[in-house]
Amino acid sequence: MVMMAMKRSIFTIVLLVSLSILMVTPVCSSVTSIDAIMSSDQPRYREAHHAFVKAIAAHGYAAPSTEIILHAPNSDPLSWAAEVRRLNSSHTDLIVTYGAPASLIAVHEATGIPVVSVDVFASEQPLKGVCGVSSRVSMVTLLKTLQAIHSYQRIGVLYTPREFGSQQQLDDVKKFAAKLGITVLLGSVSSVAALDSELNRLLDKCEAVVVTEGGIFGQQIEHIIARSKARKIPIVSTIPDAAEKGAIVSLEISPQEQGYLAAEIAVRVLEGAKTEFLPLVRPQRIDLVINMRRAREIGIEIPFSVLRTATRLIK
């Protein structure tokens, strides 16, 4: 009897200890956690993210088994880095970044968390450690179209040295312009406060202005176009919907396609693929849009040979 009582006591103690361990041990979550960071709060990034969420849900990564949170920190390196460091301790499964500035910071700061980048300008040399979707378009095509409309000799370029893609587009413009003997005047803009002075200087001296990609220009494109319209100076750009807003020519990547492609890559990563072995893919859909209405308003006649090259016309 004594032995049986002892066995029961030992069993009870073991059971209580086991229950106490279960009570204090955290239950492992089966929820897939994805955090997305925008370099700046731009419509193009929100459109790409919406497409990403929709596309990845089609692969089975949807609520309640998947949690996707979009972050829009201040548009500066310290804020992007702080956000990534915070995510390092949150055990997120994947970081998705929109725009080169936040993407390059995330690749450098993330510890053990894979990063899929969206809307990152891919230079001729691949960016080390970066996988995702490129925003690279042919600046030669944009300039050739502009030159086919009129032989401009002085072209201004609005760019921001803070952003890799903007700087790379400037470099592409300079290379092509040098071959054609075109003078390029630079408008370096690092803040919204500096925009008007640089834009006015270019409008005073140039016959046309190229607006490169960049958070500042994406947010201020309508203001830039309004100022140029008053001076009858044509704007060409790679910013999505630039032609819809009054640029005479735009060369645009679809944010929706970027989101879909990013989701395909994200699924591969979540299922075990290593980001260092994945590419920075280029979207297939690139639209050359010509705004005939705005051209007429500022006294420019676009030749039929140029109109034939467009994938979309705004009449």
N, C-alpha and C positions, 0 to 999 in steps of 0.2 A: 504493500500500500504506500509505504514511504517513498519507494522508488517511483511509483506511478505519479505520486504527488509532485515529486521533484521534476519528473519529465514534463508534467503539465506546466509547472512553473517556468521551466526553461523554454518551453514552446511559447508560452505567453510573452516572456521577455523578448524572444526573437521576433515574435509577431509585432509587438509594440515598437521595437527598434526599426523593423522594416517599414512599418507605417510612418514612423517619424521621418525616416529617410525620404520616403516618397513625398511627404508633405513639404519638406524643405528643398527637394531637388526640383529645379525648374523644368517644366514640360517643354520639350523641344517643339517649336512652331513649325508647322508644315506650310506656312504661308511664304510664297516667294516675294521678296521685297526688292522693288526697283525704284531708285531715286534718280530724278532727272534735274539737270541744272542748266539754266539759260545764261549765256554770256551777257545778254541784255534782253529786256522784255519787248520783243519784236513780234509783230503778227506772223512773220514767216516761221519763227520758231514755234509759236503756239499751233500754227497749222501743221507743221511737221510732227509735233508731239501728239496732236489729236489723231493724225494718221497712224503714228506709231502705236498708240494705245489700241486703236481699232484693229490694226493688223496683228499685233501680238496676241490679242484676245482670240482671234481666229485660230491661233495655234494652241489654244487651251490655257493661256496665261491671262485669266480674267478674274474679277472678284467673284467669290470671296477668297479664292485660293491664291490670288496675286494682289499685292498692294503696290500701286504706282503713285508716287508723289512728285509733283513738279515744283521746283524751287526757283525763285527769281531773286537772287541776292543782288546787292549793289553791284554796278558794273565796274568793278575794279579788281585787280589781282588779289589784294588782301581778303576781300569778301569771298571770292571764288575758293581761295585756299582754305579759309576758315570753314566754309561749307563742306569741303571734301574731308577735312580733318575731323569734323563732327561726324560725318558718315563713317569714317574709319572705325569709330567706337560703337556704331549702331548695328553692326552685323548685317548690313544690306547685302543683297546678292549681286547687284549690278548697278553701275552708275552710267547713265546716258547723258551726254553733254551736247548742247547746241551752240555751235560757233567755235571757231578756233581758240579764242582767248581762254574760255573756261575749259575747253578740251585739253589744251596743252598743260594747264595747271593741274587738272585732274589726273592726267597720266603720270605726272611727276609726284603728286602728293598722295595718291591712293595707295594704300598698303594692303595687298592681298585681295583687293576688290577689282574685278575686271571693269574696264571702261570702254563703252562704245560711243564714238563721236559722230555727230551729225553736222553737216554744213561746214566742213573744214576744207579750206583751199589746199589741194594737193599740189605741191611743187613738182618739178621734174624729177627730183630726188625724193623717194618716199620718206615720210616723217617717221622717225624711229619710234616704235612702240604704239603708234596710233592706228587703230582700225575703225571702220565705220563707213561713212558716206561722204564723198568729196563734194565741194561746191565749185570745182574748177570748170570754167568755161573758156572758150577761145576769145581772148581779147583781140586777137588778129581779126577774127570774123567781125567783131563789133566795130573795129576801126576801119576795116575794108568797106563795110556797109556805109559808115559815115563818109568816107572819102568818095564812095561811088555817088553819093547824093550831091556832094560839092567838094572841090579840092581845097580843103582847109589847110592853112599853113601854120597857124598858131592854135594849139589845143591845150586847154587847161585840164589838170587832173586833181580832183579832190580825193585825198586819201588820208588815212590815219595811221601813223607809225606804230601805234599801240597794237594794231591787229595784223596778224601774219598774212591773212588773205588779201587785205587791202594793199599792203606793201608789195605782195607778189603781183597783184594786178597792175600796180604802178610800174613795176619792173618790166612786165610784158609789154605795156604800152610804150615805154621808152625804147625797148629793143626794136619794135616794129616801126616806130616813128623815125628812129635813126636811119633805117634803111630807106625811108621815103623822103628824108630831108625835112621832116616836120619838126617845128620847134615845140617843145613841151614845157609848159610852165606849171610848177608844182604848188598845190594848195594844201599844206599840212595842217590837219585839224585834230587836236587831241581832246577837245571839249566842245560842248554846245556853245559856250560863250565865245569861242574862237572862230566859230563857223562864219558868221556874217562878214567879218573883216577879210577873211581869206577868199570867200566867195565873191565879194565885191571887187577885190583886187584882180581875180581871174576874169570876171565879167568886163572889167575895164580894158584888159589886155588881150583877151582871147576871142577867137571866132566860134568856138564850140567848147563844151566842157564835158569831160568824162567823170562820172560819179562812181567810184569803186564801192565794193561791198564794205560794210562796217556798221556797227551798232548806231553810231551817231547819225549816219546818212540814212539808214533804214527808218529811223524815227523822224528825221527832218526832211525827207525827200519831197514832200509836197511844198514845204517852205522854199527849198532850193529851186524847185521848178517854177514856183510863182515869181521868185526874184529874177530868174533867167527869162521868163516870158516877157516881163516888163521891159527887158533890154533886148528882146528878140534874139537871144543867144540860144542855140539848140543844146539840149542835154541828152546824152546817151548814158546808159547805165546797165549794170548787171543785177540791180536790186529787183526782186519780184514785184510785179505790178507797177514798175516805174513808168512804162508806156501808158498804162491805164490812167496814171496820175499826171501825165503830160510830157514825159520824155519823148523825143521823136523816134528813138530807137532803144529797145532794151533786149538783152540776151539773158533769158531767165531759165533757171532750174525750177522744177515743180517741187515745192515743199512737201506736197502729199507723197510724191514718189520717194523723196528722201526719207520720210517717215516709214513707208512700207519697206524700203531696203534696209533701214536700221533695224526694224523688227525682225527681218530674216536673219540678220547677223546676231542680234540679241538672243534669239532662240538657240542658235548654234552654241553661243557662249554658255547659256544657262544649262545646256545639255552636255557640257563638258569640253567644248573647243577652247583652245588657248588663244587669247587675243593677239599674242605675238606672232601667231601663224596665220592670222586673218588679214585681208587687204583693206585698203581704203578704196572702196569701189566708186566708180563714176556713174552718175545717173544717165539713163538713155534718153530721156525726154528733155531737150533743151530748145526752147522756143525763141525764135527771132521775131519780135513784135515791132511793128511800125505804126506810129500814130500819125495818120495822114491828116486828121483834123487839126492837130496842134501845129504840124508843119505848115499848113495853109495859113493859120492864124499869125505865124511869125514870118510869113513871106517866103517860105521854102517850097520849091516844087520837087517832089520825089520822082525820079525817072521810073518808067515802067520796068526797066531791067532790074531795078532794086526791089520794087514791089513783088516781083515774081519770086524772089528769094525768101520772102517772109513766110513764116508758118501761120501768122495771124496779122490781120490788118484792123486798125481802128479808124473807121470812116466818119 
